[in-house]
Amino acid sequence: MVDKVEKTEQEWKEILTPEQFKVTRKKGTERAFTGQYHDNKEKGTYKCVCCGNELFSSETKYNSGTGWPSFWKPLKEENIKCEDDYALFMKRTEVLCAACDAHLGHVFNDGPKPTGLRYCMNSAALTFKKQEE
């Protein structure tokens, strides 16, 4: 179980860039191939840009060809939560930060083994902590 982080909309606006706010708090999506992490190949941990919750490891990141950072598994299942999303007139599965409810992206069933999942995340929803060598 993760500790919940709650802030007002104004508090989020004060700590996030306009793009980060649009994506994480208003369920936006950055344009494909424009995010800073879609092609990142460094080793480390991807965290929630809003609260710092650890979400994904570079060890499960792969090039899905979609233009967004993609992972086949979260770092810890309890650090994310999934909800049905019926926007765009189709059913998708939205991925949220379990700590602060930030919109991160969506998960699809077309990923690689061993999970078969593709967690397609927005770079604007993430920060990256490089692994120390």
C-alpha positions as MATLAB code, in Angstrom:
seq = 'MVDKVEKTEQEWKEILTPEQFKVTRKKGTERAFTGQYHDNKEKGTYKCVCCGNELFSSETKYNSGTGWPSFWKPLKEENIKCEDDYALFMKRTEVLCAACDAHLGHVFNDGPKPTGLRYCMNSAALTFKKQEE';
ca = [
       0.000    0.000    0.000;
       1.385    3.415   -0.947;
       0.847    6.606    1.025;
      -1.726    8.879   -0.642;
      -0.621   12.328   -1.830;
      -3.346   14.940   -2.117;
      -3.004   18.522   -3.362;
      -5.382   21.129   -4.686;
      -5.454   21.913   -8.387;
      -3.643   25.192   -7.622;
      -0.913   23.375   -5.692;
      -0.364   21.009   -8.652;
      -0.176   24.003  -11.032;
       2.530   25.547   -8.856;
       4.832   22.510   -8.973;
       4.209   21.172  -12.501;
       4.920   22.615  -15.934;
       1.819   23.353  -18.048;
       2.490   20.184  -20.103;
       2.935   18.023  -16.991;
      -0.267   19.456  -15.497;
      -2.247   18.856  -18.706;
      -1.082   15.239  -18.947;
      -1.161   14.162  -15.301;
      -4.032   16.149  -13.821;
      -6.277   16.600  -16.904;
      -5.626   13.190  -18.527;
      -3.875   14.620  -21.563;
      -1.476   12.915  -23.956;
       1.777   14.269  -25.330;
       2.415   13.943  -29.062;
       4.208   10.751  -30.101;
       8.014   10.938  -30.424;
       8.171   14.297  -28.587;
       8.671   13.196  -24.965;
      12.117   13.224  -23.418;
      12.050    9.544  -22.383;
      10.629    7.744  -25.428;
      14.163    6.986  -26.665;
      16.004    6.975  -23.314;
      18.331    3.982  -23.053;
      20.004    4.778  -19.725;
      19.625    2.435  -16.747;
      17.542    3.679  -13.841;
      14.091    4.172  -12.386;
      11.113    6.087  -13.770;
       9.104    7.927  -11.117;
       5.843    9.872  -11.019;
       6.551   13.515  -11.873;
       3.896   14.622   -9.371;
       4.845   12.725   -6.223;
       8.049   10.728   -6.855;
       6.385    7.312   -6.553;
       8.628    4.691   -8.225;
       6.780    3.299  -11.238;
       8.979    1.504  -13.780;
      12.514    0.186  -14.207;
      14.648    0.633  -17.294;
      15.027   -3.171  -17.177;
      11.423   -3.571  -18.390;
      11.497   -0.702  -20.915;
      11.453   -1.587  -24.592;
      11.028    0.103  -27.965;
       7.403   -0.431  -28.933;
       7.689    1.834  -31.984;
       4.755    3.925  -30.737;
       6.717    7.063  -29.794;
       6.022    6.806  -26.066;
       8.080    5.131  -23.331;
       6.816    1.566  -23.083;
       7.329   -1.021  -20.369;
       6.207   -4.638  -20.054;
       5.784   -4.499  -16.261;
       5.585   -1.918  -13.445;
       8.279   -1.826  -10.772;
       5.695   -2.813   -8.131;
       2.083   -3.638   -8.928;
       0.882   -1.685   -5.896;
       2.508    1.553   -7.160;
       0.054    1.859  -10.044;
      -3.659    1.388  -10.474;
      -5.699    0.752  -13.572;
      -9.184    1.977  -14.473;
     -11.470    1.611  -17.467;
     -11.292    4.586  -19.835;
     -14.112    5.107  -22.335;
     -12.829    8.367  -23.850;
     -12.335    8.465  -27.630;
     -15.393    6.169  -28.023;
     -13.480    2.991  -27.191;
     -12.604    1.030  -24.078;
      -9.000    1.348  -22.949;
      -7.268    0.744  -19.628;
      -5.892    3.892  -18.042;
      -2.802    3.674  -15.818;
      -2.642    5.994  -12.799;
      -0.138    6.595  -10.019;
      -1.500    4.803   -6.957;
      -0.159    7.517   -4.648;
      -1.463   10.725   -6.261;
      -3.869    9.569   -9.008;
      -1.770   11.150  -11.761;
      -2.693   10.010  -15.264;
       0.362    8.193  -16.633;
      -0.886    6.607  -19.857;
      -2.581    3.353  -20.865;
      -1.827   -0.366  -20.831;
      -2.470   -2.630  -23.823;
      -2.350   -6.398  -24.397;
       0.124   -6.268  -27.286;
       3.425   -6.224  -25.410;
       6.333   -8.662  -25.309;
       6.774  -11.750  -23.175;
       6.729  -12.553  -20.340;
       3.671  -10.391  -19.530;
       2.301   -9.605  -22.989;
       1.553   -6.095  -21.730;
       2.557   -2.684  -23.067;
       2.439    0.078  -20.488;
       2.464    3.066  -22.836;
       3.380    6.074  -20.684;
       3.702    9.818  -21.252;
       7.201   11.205  -20.675;
       5.539   14.306  -19.192;
       4.172   12.112  -16.384;
       7.612   10.754  -15.479;
      10.959   11.746  -14.031;
      14.029    9.563  -14.395;
      16.620    8.701  -11.759;
      19.750    7.373  -13.395;
      21.237    4.253  -11.805;
      24.453    5.013   -9.990;
      27.325    2.878  -11.169;
];
